[in-house]
Amino acid sequence: MSECRTSTSEPEIPVTIAMSSGLLFKQEQQGYGPAFKFVEALKAVNAELINHYPESEELFKVKLIDDSSSSDFLMNRIREHGLEELITLVPVTEDQPVNKLQRNNTHLYLSDEPGLKVQEALNEGVAAAIMFTPTNIITESENQLRVAFDGDAVLFSNESELVFKSGGLQEYLKNEKQNVENTMNGGPFKGFLEVLIKLQKKLQSKDPCKKFPIPILTYLVTSRGAEDCGGDRALNTLRTWGLELDEPVLLGGANKGPTLQRIKPHIFFDDQQRHVDAALEVGTVACLVLSPN
């Protein structure tokens, strides 16, 4: 008699990204928001996933937060760009966002300035950030999703950053040397990186000889240094988590702009306004991650 076996694999769920409607489309002159190229890259990755896994539910889904005053305009633009399968309009009033984000199992929430309920979303465990618009958006590819992350207070907790703020550079370096083998706690964007790498591995398994460009690329762009234990601790932490980014860049406090200009990500997350500004100066769409309350 055959035994009934219970599957231990996790159920597949969509990777849900919620965003303010103005980040995608502007009513003025039928313009585009800073997230448009990011969303087009999500669509391209979905096409690859559907091609290789036609029955899978594990796809990107975008929830476009709508105040209902512009629904017709938004639906027309969505249809115009063939985004109906990717995007759903979600009517939301000002006091509702966080509850709706939680009910939709949201992996990422992006708001335009000044940041509707971003702090509240972060406090409830949702990866959330305020998106800023560069004067000229420069990206490399519409068919390859590129996402760049800062380390401390973004992928990692802010524990080391607090040591730096309270004790200065030497106290920070001492702390990192003492704890170089101790894994840092996860930050608010660890979960989003995890789902990106999961999808990346899923697609790579269909192309073991790497004949085609990888549909998803992830980057660490951190002020931690390559010549000290700060960088070592960051890499050790990622290794312990089983998260291998395509390129970790350890800048040792240098300006992040030139690196972002080289890799041309669709989106970059950082917790410091000066790094966000440096990204904007080189045409990178950058998002500010607020400090936890």
VEXDREN-2710 file (C-alpha; in Angstrom, 1 decimal):
% VEXDREN-2710
k/r/px/py/pz
1/MET/0.0/0.0/0.0
2/SER/1.4/3.4/-1.0
3/GLU/1.8/6.0/1.7
4/CYS/0.2/9.4/1.5
5/ARG/3.0/12.0/1.5
6/THR/2.5/15.5/2.7
7/SER/4.4/18.2/0.7
8/THR/6.7/20.3/2.9
9/SER/7.4/22.9/0.2
10/GLU/6.2/26.4/0.9
11/PRO/3.1/27.5/-1.1
12/GLU/3.8/29.8/-4.0
13/ILE/2.5/33.3/-3.5
14/PRO/2.9/36.4/-5.7
15/VAL/5.7/38.9/-4.9
16/THR/3.5/41.9/-4.2
17/ILE/4.8/45.4/-4.7
18/ALA/2.5/48.3/-3.7
19/MET/3.2/51.9/-4.9
20/SER/1.6/55.3/-5.1
21/SER/0.0/55.8/-8.6
22/GLY/2.0/58.9/-9.2
23/LEU/5.2/56.9/-9.1
24/LEU/4.1/55.1/-12.3
25/PHE/2.1/57.6/-14.3
26/LYS/1.8/61.4/-14.2
27/GLN/-1.4/63.0/-15.4
28/GLU/0.5/66.1/-16.4
29/GLN/1.3/65.8/-20.1
30/GLN/0.6/62.1/-20.0
31/GLY/4.0/61.7/-18.3
32/TYR/5.8/58.8/-16.6
33/GLY/6.8/58.5/-12.9
34/PRO/10.2/57.3/-11.6
35/ALA/9.0/53.7/-11.1
36/PHE/7.9/53.2/-14.7
37/LYS/11.1/51.5/-15.9
38/PHE/11.3/49.4/-12.8
39/VAL/7.7/48.2/-13.5
40/GLU/8.6/47.4/-17.1
41/ALA/11.5/45.3/-15.8
42/LEU/9.1/43.5/-13.5
43/LYS/6.9/42.7/-16.5
44/ALA/9.9/41.3/-18.4
45/VAL/10.9/39.0/-15.5
46/ASN/7.3/37.8/-15.3
47/ALA/7.4/36.9/-19.0
48/GLU/10.4/34.7/-18.3
49/LEU/8.8/33.1/-15.3
50/ILE/5.6/32.3/-17.2
51/ASN/7.6/30.9/-20.1
52/HIS/9.4/28.5/-17.8
53/TYR/6.8/27.9/-15.1
54/PRO/3.4/28.5/-16.8
55/GLU/1.4/27.2/-13.8
56/SER/3.3/29.1/-11.1
57/GLU/1.7/31.8/-8.9
58/GLU/5.1/33.1/-8.0
59/LEU/5.1/36.2/-10.1
60/PHE/5.5/39.9/-9.5
61/LYS/2.2/41.7/-8.8
62/VAL/1.9/45.5/-8.6
63/LYS/-0.8/47.1/-6.4
64/LEU/-1.3/50.6/-7.6
65/ILE/-2.6/52.8/-4.8
66/ASP/-5.4/54.9/-6.2
67/ASP/-7.4/57.7/-4.5
68/SER/-10.2/57.0/-7.0
69/SER/-10.1/60.4/-8.5
70/SER/-7.9/59.2/-11.4
71/SER/-9.0/55.6/-11.9
72/ASP/-10.1/56.1/-15.5
73/PHE/-6.8/57.8/-16.4
74/LEU/-4.8/55.1/-14.7
75/MET/-6.7/52.2/-16.4
76/ASN/-6.2/53.7/-19.8
77/ARG/-2.5/54.1/-19.3
78/ILE/-2.2/50.6/-17.9
79/ARG/-3.9/49.1/-21.0
80/GLU/-1.9/51.4/-23.3
81/HIS/1.3/49.7/-22.0
82/GLY/0.0/46.2/-21.8
83/LEU/0.3/46.0/-18.0
84/GLU/-3.1/44.6/-17.1
85/GLU/-1.8/41.3/-16.0
86/LEU/0.8/42.9/-13.7
87/ILE/-1.1/45.8/-12.2
88/THR/-4.2/46.0/-10.0
89/LEU/-5.7/49.3/-8.9
90/VAL/-6.3/49.4/-5.1
91/PRO/-8.6/52.1/-3.9
92/VAL/-7.2/53.5/-0.6
93/THR/-8.1/56.4/1.7
94/GLU/-5.4/58.2/3.7
95/ASP/-6.1/56.2/6.9
96/GLN/-6.1/52.7/5.2
97/PRO/-2.7/52.0/3.5
98/VAL/-1.0/49.9/6.2
99/ASN/-4.0/47.6/6.8
100/LYS/-4.3/47.0/3.1
101/LEU/-0.6/46.4/2.7
102/GLN/-0.7/43.7/5.4
103/ARG/-3.8/42.1/4.0
104/ASN/-2.2/41.8/0.6
105/ASN/1.0/40.2/2.0
106/THR/3.0/43.1/0.6
107/HIS/6.7/42.5/0.1
108/LEU/7.6/46.2/-0.8
109/TYR/5.7/49.5/-0.5
110/LEU/6.9/52.6/-2.4
111/SER/5.5/56.0/-1.8
112/ASP/6.1/59.4/-3.4
113/GLU/7.0/62.3/-1.2
114/PRO/6.3/63.1/1.6
115/GLY/5.7/59.4/2.2
116/LEU/2.1/58.3/2.9
117/LYS/2.3/56.0/6.0
118/VAL/5.8/54.8/5.2
119/GLN/7.0/55.0/8.8
120/GLU/3.9/53.1/10.0
121/ALA/4.4/50.4/7.3
122/LEU/8.0/49.9/8.4
123/ASN/7.0/49.7/12.0
124/GLU/4.6/46.9/11.0
125/GLY/7.3/44.9/9.2
126/VAL/6.6/46.0/5.6
127/ALA/9.7/47.0/3.5
128/ALA/8.8/50.6/2.7
129/ALA/10.6/53.6/1.3
130/ILE/10.0/57.0/-0.2
131/MET/11.0/57.2/-3.9
132/PHE/12.7/60.2/-5.3
133/THR/13.0/61.2/-9.0
134/PRO/16.3/62.1/-10.7
135/THR/16.3/64.8/-13.4
136/ASN/17.3/62.2/-16.0
137/ILE/16.6/58.6/-15.3
138/ILE/19.4/56.3/-16.7
139/THR/18.9/52.5/-16.7
140/GLU/20.7/49.8/-18.7
141/SER/18.0/47.4/-19.6
142/GLU/14.3/46.9/-19.7
143/ASN/14.7/43.1/-19.8
144/GLN/16.9/42.6/-16.8
145/LEU/15.7/43.8/-13.4
146/ARG/18.6/45.4/-11.4
147/VAL/18.1/46.2/-7.7
148/ALA/20.7/47.8/-5.5
149/PHE/20.7/47.9/-1.7
150/ASP/22.6/49.6/1.0
151/GLY/23.6/47.4/3.9
152/ASP/23.1/48.9/7.4
153/ALA/19.5/49.8/8.3
154/VAL/18.4/48.3/4.9
155/LEU/19.4/44.7/4.4
156/PHE/21.0/44.5/7.9
157/SER/19.6/46.0/11.1
158/ASN/20.9/49.4/12.3
159/GLU/22.8/47.9/15.3
160/SER/26.3/48.8/13.9
161/GLU/25.1/52.1/12.6
162/LEU/24.0/53.0/16.2
163/VAL/27.5/52.2/17.5
164/PHE/29.0/54.5/14.8
165/LYS/26.7/57.3/15.7
166/SER/27.3/57.0/19.4
167/GLY/31.0/56.2/19.5
168/GLY/32.5/57.3/16.2
169/LEU/34.5/55.5/13.6
170/GLN/37.1/53.9/16.0
171/GLU/34.4/52.4/18.3
172/TYR/32.5/51.2/15.2
173/LEU/35.7/49.4/13.8
174/LYS/36.4/47.9/17.2
175/ASN/32.8/46.6/17.4
176/GLU/32.9/45.1/13.9
177/LYS/36.3/43.4/14.6
178/GLN/34.9/41.9/17.8
179/ASN/31.8/40.7/16.1
180/VAL/33.1/39.9/12.6
181/GLU/31.9/36.2/12.9
182/ASN/28.6/37.2/14.6
183/THR/25.7/37.4/12.1
184/MET/23.9/40.7/12.1
185/ASN/20.1/40.8/12.5
186/GLY/18.1/41.3/9.4
187/GLY/16.9/44.8/8.3
188/PRO/13.6/45.8/6.8
189/PHE/14.6/44.8/3.2
190/LYS/16.1/41.4/3.9
191/GLY/12.8/39.7/3.0
192/PHE/12.6/41.5/-0.4
193/LEU/16.1/40.5/-1.2
194/GLU/15.2/36.9/-0.3
195/VAL/12.3/36.7/-2.8
196/LEU/14.5/38.3/-5.5
197/ILE/17.2/35.7/-5.1
198/LYS/14.6/32.9/-4.9
199/LEU/13.2/34.0/-8.3
200/GLN/16.7/34.4/-9.7
201/LYS/17.7/30.9/-8.7
202/LYS/14.4/29.6/-10.1
203/LEU/15.2/31.1/-13.5
204/GLN/18.9/30.2/-13.4
205/SER/17.9/26.5/-13.0
206/LYS/16.4/26.6/-16.5
207/ASP/19.6/28.0/-17.9
208/PRO/22.4/26.1/-16.2
209/CYS/25.0/26.9/-18.9
210/LYS/24.2/30.6/-18.6
211/LYS/23.5/31.1/-22.3
212/PHE/21.2/34.0/-21.7
213/PRO/21.5/37.1/-19.5
214/ILE/20.3/36.6/-15.9
215/PRO/16.8/38.2/-15.7
216/ILE/17.4/39.5/-12.1
217/LEU/20.6/41.1/-10.8
218/THR/21.1/42.2/-7.2
219/TYR/23.8/44.5/-5.7
220/LEU/25.1/45.5/-2.3
221/VAL/26.4/49.1/-2.4
222/THR/27.6/49.9/1.1
223/SER/29.9/52.4/2.8
224/ARG/31.5/49.5/4.7
225/GLY/35.1/49.0/3.7
226/ALA/36.9/46.1/2.0
227/GLU/40.0/46.6/4.1
228/ASP/38.5/46.3/7.5
229/CYS/36.2/43.9/9.5
230/GLY/33.1/46.0/8.6
231/GLY/33.1/44.6/5.0
232/ASP/34.0/41.1/6.2
233/ARG/31.1/41.1/8.7
234/ALA/28.6/42.2/6.0
235/LEU/29.8/39.4/3.6
236/ASN/29.8/36.8/6.5
237/THR/26.3/37.8/7.4
238/LEU/25.0/37.4/3.8
239/ARG/26.8/34.0/3.5
240/THR/25.2/32.8/6.7
241/TRP/21.8/33.8/5.4
242/GLY/22.5/31.9/2.2
243/LEU/22.0/35.1/0.2
244/GLU/24.5/35.6/-2.6
245/LEU/24.2/38.9/-4.4
246/ASP/25.6/39.3/-7.9
247/GLU/28.0/42.0/-6.8
248/PRO/28.8/43.3/-3.4
249/VAL/30.5/46.7/-3.5
250/LEU/32.4/47.8/-0.4
251/LEU/33.2/51.5/-0.8
252/GLY/34.8/52.4/2.5
253/GLY/32.9/55.6/2.8
254/ALA/33.4/56.8/-0.8
255/ASN/30.7/58.4/-2.9
256/LYS/28.1/55.9/-4.1
257/GLY/27.3/57.8/-7.2
258/PRO/30.0/56.4/-9.6
259/THR/29.2/52.8/-8.6
260/LEU/25.5/53.3/-9.3
261/GLN/26.3/55.1/-12.5
262/ARG/28.3/52.0/-13.6
263/ILE/25.7/49.3/-12.6
264/LYS/22.7/51.3/-13.6
265/PRO/20.1/49.8/-11.3
266/HIS/16.3/50.3/-11.8
267/ILE/16.0/51.1/-8.1
268/PHE/18.4/51.8/-5.2
269/PHE/17.5/51.7/-1.4
270/ASP/19.5/53.6/1.2
271/ASP/18.7/55.0/4.7
272/GLN/20.8/58.2/4.3
273/GLN/19.6/61.2/2.3
274/ARG/23.1/62.1/1.2
275/HIS/23.5/58.7/-0.6
276/VAL/20.0/59.1/-2.1
277/ASP/21.1/62.5/-3.4
278/ALA/24.3/61.1/-4.8
279/ALA/22.3/58.4/-6.7
280/LEU/19.9/61.0/-8.1
281/GLU/22.8/63.1/-9.4
282/VAL/23.9/60.2/-11.7
283/GLY/20.3/59.3/-12.9
284/THR/19.5/56.5/-10.5
285/VAL/16.0/56.2/-9.1
286/ALA/16.6/56.1/-5.3
287/CYS/14.4/55.4/-2.3
288/LEU/14.9/56.6/1.2
289/VAL/14.4/54.0/4.0
290/LEU/13.4/55.8/7.2
291/SER/14.9/55.0/10.5
292/PRO/12.8/52.8/12.8
293/ASN/10.9/54.5/15.6
END
